[in-house]
């Protein structure tokens, strides 16, 4: 399965293009982007493009989850963008909570645990390594893609 996994934010979103059969990012000759952080406007254009429809089987988005704390404007802006992504997507779209993703990666408790679980599977993010260029929120998008690779029936939001 070819997955476009997104960790959304209020103005920018992290993404990875992951091939579950190859256990790797898309080769650049298949799709020009493999991973990174883009503006939400650019992500929306990417999601509803013909190349995306041809390249991906699934759009997986991390959904905001309530932890019982008060939230600010940025959380509501993130939720708004999640809705826009879902609405614009030409690809089959599913939402997953971070708690579900962490559980699927071996019961991770923190974002640092997610990064460590990914490193144990695929190595470091140094130059010349498979994870080269993975940084910041891209780790979370990659965690979502790997969780779906390892658990195709992952519980949706």
HELIX and SHEET records of a PDB file:
HELIX    1   1 UNK A   40  UNK A   47  1                                   8    
HELIX    2   2 UNK A   50  UNK A   55  1                                   6    
HELIX    3   3 UNK A   73  UNK A   88  1                                  16    
HELIX    4   4 UNK A   98  UNK A  104  1                                   7    
HELIX    5   5 UNK A  111  UNK A  122  1                                  12    
HELIX    6   6 UNK A  138  UNK A  150  1                                  13    
SHEET    1   A 5 UNK A  24  UNK A  25  0                                        
SHEET    2   A 5 UNK A  12  UNK A  19 -1                                        
SHEET    3   A 5 UNK A   2  UNK A   7 -1                                        
SHEET    4   A 5 UNK A  58  UNK A  63  1                                        
SHEET    5   A 5 UNK A  93  UNK A  97  1                                        
SHEET    1   B 3 UNK A  24  UNK A  25  0                                        
SHEET    2   B 3 UNK A  12  UNK A  19 -1                                        
SHEET    3   B 3 UNK A  35  UNK A  39 -1                                        
END                                                                             
